[in-house]
Amino acid sequence: MPVIDYKCENCGSGMVFDSQTGMLTCKSCGRQDNIQQMNDPIRQNVAFERETVEYHCKSCGAVLITEPATSATVCSFCGSAVVLADRLSGRKAPALVLPFAISKEEAMRAFRKWCKNGRLTPAGFMTANRVKSITGMYVPFWLYDLNNHVEAHGHGTRVRVYTQGDYQYTETKHYEIYRKMRLNYVGVPIDAAEKMNDELMDRLEPFPYQRLQTFKTPYLAGYLAEKYSYDEHQLLPRAKHKVSPYIESSLRATVGSYTTMSFASKDIHTEMRRANYALLPVWVVHYDYNKQEHTFAMNGQTGKVVGKPPISKGKVVAWFAGIFGISLIGMKLISLAMGGDFL
């Protein structure tokens, strides 16, 4: 079955993508190859559309057992980085990839620093090595270009209060509001992996999309990669929902200053101009604490960490007690300033 691995031409060791240099690198002898100048075997051979049942590591011959969505992995027996070519060909082939810019060591340091900054996390949360695993993974995303045609009817009022003689008057003017707009959004990201938590992936944004590269398989060497579980048409409703608040904000920004304003009807027609299949870098951290596993994610380009760390009940009580104490002292000082007793 079609399996791709990268061997060093100097020493024969396995090569992996180095996030620091952006090169395909041999950890044994230090050889580095420029990925952009390499031929991609997937683009040279398109005969990978058939379904496969079994893969074999080219280095040791071991059978590779993977989940159906996995497209790049590491051999459990010899540690070689392998790419499952048939899962990245044809319509399964990504158009773009955002390479990792943060190494595993940097990711661990950043994660530990982030955890220690938690004001309400337990004191022992980072006192021991509780990291169960940290995995560099390319997560499949659809990047949508959406054209939105918006037509809205509404009603607004402007209220003026003035005094004339002995009387106070309230003047209310009514306005019919009509807006017709075209709003285009480019590169709206929606993660397409069934196993990834959508909320975590949304919170990892933004990714520096200006650093996207044309997809080549060497970028995956040494990392895990998933292929999409849902195509661009299945996830289009999520993309529409994601841009909806921005459409609403843009629409209201055109209205101007009214005392009251509401839209009676809004007609929003969204067209998908294009959806690019891209792989984005994510470090996934599984952390054991108090007999429970917590999952965190880190943007592999920016280092942004998201997740829900455990909360210390003692710190929460102390925090609320501190707020209450400060408020009580403030009230006493105000009372004293107004001539009352400071009790």
C-alpha positions in Angstrom: 0.0 0.0 0.0 1.3 3.5 -0.7 3.4 4.8 2.2 5.8 7.7 2.0 8.7 8.2 4.3 11.8 10.4 3.9 15.3 9.0 4.2 18.4 11.0 4.5 20.6 10.7 1.4 23.7 11.0 3.5 23.2 8.5 6.3 19.8 6.8 5.6 18.1 8.0 8.8 14.5 9.2 8.8 14.0 12.9 8.2 11.4 15.1 9.8 10.1 18.7 9.3 11.9 21.2 11.5 9.7 24.0 12.7 12.7 26.2 13.5 14.2 26.2 10.0 11.2 25.2 7.9 13.4 22.5 6.3 13.2 18.7 6.1 15.9 17.7 8.5 17.9 14.7 9.5 18.4 14.6 13.2 21.4 12.2 12.9 23.7 14.0 10.5 22.2 17.4 10.2 21.3 17.3 6.5 18.6 19.8 5.5 16.5 19.8 2.3 14.4 22.8 1.1 10.8 21.5 0.9 9.7 24.1 -1.7 12.4 22.7 -4.1 11.4 19.1 -3.6 9.2 17.0 -5.8 6.0 15.9 -4.1 5.4 12.2 -4.8 1.6 12.6 -4.3 1.5 15.2 -7.1 3.7 13.0 -9.4 1.5 9.9 -8.9 -2.3 10.3 -8.8 -3.1 6.6 -8.8 -3.8 6.6 -5.0 -7.6 6.7 -5.1 -8.3 3.2 -4.0 -9.3 2.2 -0.5 -6.5 0.6 1.5 -6.7 -1.8 4.4 -3.2 -2.3 5.5 0.0 -0.2 5.5 3.6 -1.3 6.0 6.5 0.8 7.4 9.2 1.0 4.7 11.9 1.2 7.4 11.1 -1.9 9.5 8.3 -3.6 7.7 5.9 -3.4 10.6 2.1 -3.2 9.9 0.8 0.3 10.6 -2.5 0.4 12.4 -4.3 3.8 12.1 -7.7 5.3 12.4 -9.5 5.9 9.1 -9.0 9.7 9.4 -5.2 9.5 9.9 -3.1 10.7 7.0 0.3 11.0 8.6 1.7 9.2 11.7 4.8 7.7 13.3 5.7 4.0 13.2 5.2 2.6 16.8 8.0 0.1 16.3 10.9 2.1 14.8 9.7 5.7 15.1 9.9 6.5 11.4 7.7 9.4 10.2 5.3 8.1 7.5 2.7 9.7 5.3 -0.3 7.6 4.0 -0.3 8.8 0.4 -3.7 7.5 -0.6 -5.4 9.5 2.1 -3.9 12.7 0.7 -4.6 12.4 -3.0 -7.4 13.4 -5.3 -10.1 15.3 -3.5 -8.5 14.3 -0.2 -5.4 16.3 -1.1 -5.0 19.6 0.8 -4.4 22.7 -1.2 -2.6 24.5 1.6 -0.6 23.9 4.7 0.5 26.1 7.5 3.7 24.6 8.9 4.5 24.4 12.6 6.6 27.3 13.8 6.8 26.1 17.5 8.8 23.1 18.5 7.7 20.5 21.0 10.1 21.8 23.6 8.9 25.4 23.1 5.3 24.2 23.3 5.9 22.5 26.6 7.5 25.6 28.1 4.7 27.8 26.9 2.1 25.4 28.2 3.7 25.3 31.7 3.9 29.1 31.8 0.3 29.4 30.8 -0.9 27.0 33.5 1.1 28.8 36.2 -0.6 32.1 35.3 -4.0 30.7 36.3 -5.1 32.7 39.3 -7.7 30.1 40.3 -5.9 26.9 39.4 -4.8 24.6 42.3 -1.3 25.3 43.7 -0.2 21.8 42.8 -1.4 21.9 39.2 2.1 22.3 37.8 4.3 21.1 40.7 4.7 17.6 39.2 5.1 16.3 35.7 1.6 15.4 34.9 1.7 15.8 31.1 0.4 12.5 29.8 1.2 13.3 26.1 1.8 16.2 23.8 1.2 15.6 20.1 1.8 17.8 17.1 -1.1 17.4 14.8 -2.1 19.0 11.5 -5.9 19.5 11.8 -8.0 19.7 8.6 -9.8 23.0 8.0 -12.0 24.4 5.2 -11.2 28.1 4.5 -14.3 29.6 3.0 -14.6 32.6 0.7 -18.2 33.7 1.2 -20.2 36.3 -0.8 -23.2 37.7 1.2 -26.1 39.7 -0.3 -28.0 41.5 2.4 -31.3 43.4 2.2 -32.9 44.8 5.3 -36.0 46.8 6.2 -36.3 48.6 9.6 -37.7 51.4 11.6 -35.9 54.1 13.5 -36.8 57.0 15.8 -35.1 60.2 16.9 -36.4 61.8 20.1 -35.8 65.4 21.1 -36.9 66.9 24.4 -37.2 70.7 24.7 -38.8 73.3 26.8 -41.0 76.2 25.5 -42.5 78.6 27.9 -44.0 76.6 30.8 -44.2 73.4 28.9 -41.7 70.6 28.1 -42.2 68.9 24.8 -41.1 65.5 23.5 -40.7 65.4 19.7 -40.4 62.0 18.0 -39.5 61.6 14.4 -40.0 58.2 12.6 -37.9 56.9 9.8 -38.2 53.9 7.5 -34.7 52.3 7.1 -33.7 50.3 4.0 -30.2 48.8 3.4 -28.9 46.7 0.6 -25.3 45.5 1.0 -22.7 43.1 -0.4 -20.3 41.7 2.2 -17.5 39.4 1.2 -15.5 37.3 3.7 -12.3 35.6 2.8 -10.7 32.5 4.5 -13.4 31.8 7.1 -11.9 28.8 9.0 -14.0 25.8 10.0 -12.3 22.7 11.4 -13.3 19.5 9.5 -12.1 16.8 11.9 -14.8 14.9 13.7 -12.6 14.1 16.7 -11.5 17.7 17.4 -13.5 19.9 19.8 -15.0 22.7 17.7 -15.0 25.2 20.6 -11.3 24.6 21.2 -10.5 25.0 17.5 -12.5 28.2 17.2 -10.7 29.7 20.3 -7.3 28.9 18.8 -7.8 31.6 16.1 -6.4 33.6 14.6 -3.8 31.7 12.5 -1.4 33.7 10.5 -2.9 32.8 7.1 -0.3 34.9 5.2 2.2 32.2 6.0 0.2 29.4 4.3 2.2 27.3 1.9 1.2 25.2 -1.1 0.8 21.7 0.3 3.7 19.3 0.1 3.9 16.1 2.0 7.4 16.7 3.6 5.7 19.3 5.9 3.9 16.4 7.6 7.0 14.3 8.4 7.3 13.8 12.1 3.8 14.9 12.9 0.3 13.4 13.0 -2.2 14.6 10.4 -5.9 14.0 10.0 -7.9 14.1 6.8 -11.3 15.9 6.8 -14.3 14.1 8.1 -16.8 16.5 6.5 -16.7 18.1 3.1 -17.1 21.8 2.4 -20.8 21.5 1.6 -21.6 19.7 4.9 -19.8 22.4 6.9 -21.2 25.4 5.0 -24.0 26.0 7.5 -21.3 26.4 10.3 -19.4 28.9 8.1 -22.6 30.9 7.6 -23.4 30.9 11.3 -19.8 32.0 12.1 -20.0 35.2 9.9 -23.6 36.0 11.0 -22.5 38.3 13.9 -20.2 40.2 11.6 -22.9 40.7 9.1 -25.2 42.0 11.8 -22.5 44.3 13.1 -21.7 45.7 9.6 -25.4 46.2 9.0 -26.0 48.2 12.2 -22.8 50.3 11.6 -24.4 51.7 8.4 -27.5 52.9 10.2 -26.2 55.9 12.1 -27.5 57.5 15.3 -31.1 56.8 16.1 -32.7 56.9 19.6 -34.3 53.6 18.8 -33.8 51.3 15.8 -34.9 47.8 14.9 -35.0 45.8 11.7 -38.4 44.3 10.8 -36.9 42.0 8.2 -33.5 40.8 7.0 -32.8 38.7 3.9 -29.3 37.3 3.8 -28.3 35.2 0.9 -24.8 33.6 1.2 -22.9 32.1 -1.7 -19.8 29.9 -1.3 -17.3 31.3 -3.8 -14.6 28.9 -2.9 -13.5 26.6 0.0 -9.8 25.7 0.2 -8.8 22.5 2.1 -5.9 23.4 4.4 -4.0 21.7 7.3 -3.3 23.9 10.3 -0.8 23.2 13.1 -2.1 22.3 16.6 -0.2 21.0 19.6 -2.6 18.8 21.7 -1.8 18.3 25.4 -3.4 15.7 27.6 -2.8 16.4 31.3 -3.6 14.3 34.3 -4.6 16.0 37.5 -6.5 14.7 40.5 -7.4 11.4 38.6 -8.9 13.4 35.7 -7.6 14.0 32.2 -7.7 17.6 30.9 -7.2 18.4 27.2 -5.5 21.6 26.0 -4.7 22.9 22.6 -2.0 25.2 21.4 -1.8 27.2 18.1 1.3 25.7 16.4 2.2 29.1 14.9 1.4 31.7 17.6 1.6 29.7 20.8 -1.9 30.6 22.0 -3.1 28.1 24.5 -6.8 27.2 25.1 -8.5 24.8 27.4 -10.2 24.6 30.8 -7.8 24.0 33.7 -9.1 22.7 37.0 -10.4 25.3 39.5 -9.3 25.5 43.2 -12.4 25.8 45.4 -10.2 27.3 48.1 -8.8 30.0 45.8 -12.3 30.8 44.6 -13.5 31.3 48.2 -10.5 33.4 49.0 -11.0 35.5 45.9 -14.7 36.3 46.7 -13.7 36.9 50.3 -11.1 39.4 49.2 -13.6 41.2 46.9 -16.1 41.4 49.7 -13.5 42.7 52.1 -12.4 45.4 49.7 -16.0 46.4 49.1 -16.8 46.6 52.8 -13.8 48.8 53.5 -14.8 51.1 50.6 -18.3 51.4 52.0 -17.0 52.2 55.4 -14.7 55.0 54.0 -17.6 56.5 52.1 -19.7 56.4 55.3 -16.9 58.1 57.2 -16.4 60.8 54.5 -20.2 61.6 54.8 -20.0 62.1 58.5 -20.9 58.6 59.7 -19.2 56.3 62.1 -16.3 54.0 61.0 -17.4 50.8 62.7 
